[in-house]
Amino acid sequence: MKILFVAAFLGVILYNLGAGLYYMLVDKGTSKRTVNALTRRIVFSIVLIGLVVVGIATGVVEPHGVGV
């Protein structure tokens, strides 16, 4: 379930990244769609990182100690 949740978030993040690229190529700087898509990508990335931190703090997610 956790992997599905993270995969869904990553899918939304990648979609917004692709939408930003598409709007950048199509609009030629005439609209704010590129900025909006990339802003949503950043917000979703921050939310995902926050959820991982909260999951670790509450014990739902256990870090496996890479780099220790």
N, C-alpha and C positions, 0 to 999 in steps of 0.2 A: 504494500500500500504506500509506503514511504517513497519507494522508487517511482511509482506511478505519479505521485504528487510532484516530485521534483522534475520528472520528465515532462509533465504538463506545463510546469512553470518555464522550463527551458524551451519548450516548443513555442510558448507565447513570446518569450524573449527573442528567439530566432525569427519568428514571424514579424515582429516589430522592427527588427534589424533589417530584414529583407524589404519590408514596406518602406522604411526610410531610404534605402538604396533606390528602390523603384521610384519613389516620389522625387528624389534628388535628380534622377535621370530624366524623368518625364516633365516635371514642372519647370525646370530651368530657373529656379529661384523666384518664381512668381507667387508662391503660396507658402503657408506655414505648415503644410502637411509633413514635410521632412522633419522639422523641429519637433512637432507633436509626436510623431512615431518614435523618434530617438529618445524623447523625454519619457514616453511610456516604457521604453526598453530599460532605461536607467531606473525608473521607479520599480518595475517588476524585479530587476536585479537586486535592488536594495531590500525589497520585501522578502525575496527568497533568502538572502543572507541573514536577515533578521529572524526569519522563521527557523533557520538552521541553528542560530545562536540560542533562540528560545528553546528549541528542541533539545539542545545539548544541556542547557541550564535545568530543564525540567526532567531530564533523564529519558526522554522519548528516543533521542538519537544518542548513540554512544560513539564517540570518536575512537578510531582504532590505533592511534598513536604513531602515525607515519612521521618520521623526522625526529623521533624522540630517542 
